[in-house]
Amino acid sequence: MKSFLAGLGIGIGLGVLFAPMSGEDTRNNLTQRASDLADSARDLVDQGKERVRTTVSAIRGQAERFTGGQQEPTGTEGVGVRNL
């Protein structure tokens, strides 16, 4: 993924250098492309978060089925645990 983004950045940079556009058009184009790239990155992060949530939920469900839905106290409840 990093290689793709690096290649994309290099391609955009070379395109800007050799494109026959005015400075204002070039700036507007760069702004739009940067915005599109940021939106894509946010979407990927959101998809990753959702996959993690789904996986954690599935694992919890399997663990509950395995243990019969009963949890034995360990004395560490609530210590360092965050909800996703």
C-alpha positions as CSV (number, residue, x, y, z in Angstrom):
1,M,0.0,0.0,0.0
2,K,2.8,2.4,0.8
3,S,4.5,1.7,-2.6
4,F,1.2,2.5,-4.3
5,L,0.8,5.8,-2.5
6,A,4.5,6.7,-3.1
7,G,4.0,5.9,-6.8
8,L,0.8,7.9,-6.9
9,G,2.6,10.9,-5.4
10,I,5.5,10.7,-7.8
11,G,3.1,10.4,-10.7
12,I,1.1,13.4,-9.6
13,G,4.3,15.4,-9.1
14,L,5.6,14.6,-12.6
15,G,2.2,15.2,-14.1
16,V,2.2,18.7,-12.5
17,L,5.7,19.5,-13.8
18,F,4.9,18.6,-17.4
19,A,1.2,19.6,-17.6
20,P,0.3,22.5,-19.8
21,M,-1.9,24.3,-17.3
22,S,-1.8,27.7,-15.6
23,G,-0.6,28.1,-12.1
24,E,-4.1,28.6,-10.7
25,D,-5.4,25.5,-12.6
26,T,-2.5,23.5,-11.3
27,R,-3.1,24.5,-7.7
28,N,-6.8,23.7,-8.0
29,N,-6.0,20.3,-9.6
30,L,-3.5,19.6,-6.8
31,T,-6.0,20.6,-4.1
32,Q,-8.7,18.3,-5.6
33,R,-6.3,15.4,-5.9
34,A,-5.1,15.8,-2.4
35,S,-8.6,16.0,-1.1
36,D,-9.5,12.8,-3.1
37,L,-6.4,11.0,-1.7
38,A,-7.3,12.1,1.9
39,D,-10.9,10.8,1.4
40,S,-9.6,7.5,0.1
41,A,-7.3,7.2,3.1
42,R,-10.1,7.9,5.5
43,D,-12.3,5.3,3.8
44,L,-9.5,2.7,4.1
45,V,-9.0,3.5,7.8
46,D,-12.8,3.3,8.4
47,Q,-12.9,-0.1,6.6
48,G,-10.0,-1.3,8.7
49,K,-11.7,-0.3,11.9
50,E,-14.9,-2.0,10.9
51,R,-13.1,-5.2,10.0
52,V,-11.4,-5.1,13.4
53,R,-14.7,-4.6,15.2
54,T,-16.3,-7.4,13.3
55,T,-13.4,-9.8,14.0
56,V,-13.4,-8.9,17.7
57,S,-17.2,-9.4,17.9
58,A,-16.9,-12.8,16.1
59,I,-14.1,-13.9,18.5
60,R,-16.1,-12.8,21.5
61,G,-19.2,-14.7,20.2
62,Q,-17.1,-17.8,19.7
63,A,-15.6,-17.5,23.1
64,E,-19.0,-17.1,24.7
65,R,-20.3,-20.2,22.9
66,F,-17.2,-22.1,24.0
67,T,-17.5,-21.1,27.6
68,G,-21.3,-21.3,27.7
69,G,-21.6,-17.5,28.1
70,Q,-20.1,-17.7,31.6
71,Q,-17.0,-15.8,32.6
72,E,-15.0,-16.6,35.6
73,P,-13.6,-13.6,37.5
74,T,-9.9,-13.2,37.1
75,G,-9.4,-10.2,39.4
76,T,-8.3,-8.1,36.4
77,E,-11.7,-7.0,35.2
78,G,-11.6,-3.4,33.8
79,V,-7.9,-3.1,34.0
80,G,-6.4,-1.7,30.8
81,V,-9.4,-2.7,28.7
82,R,-10.9,-0.4,26.1
83,N,-14.1,-0.8,24.1
84,L,-13.6,-0.6,20.3
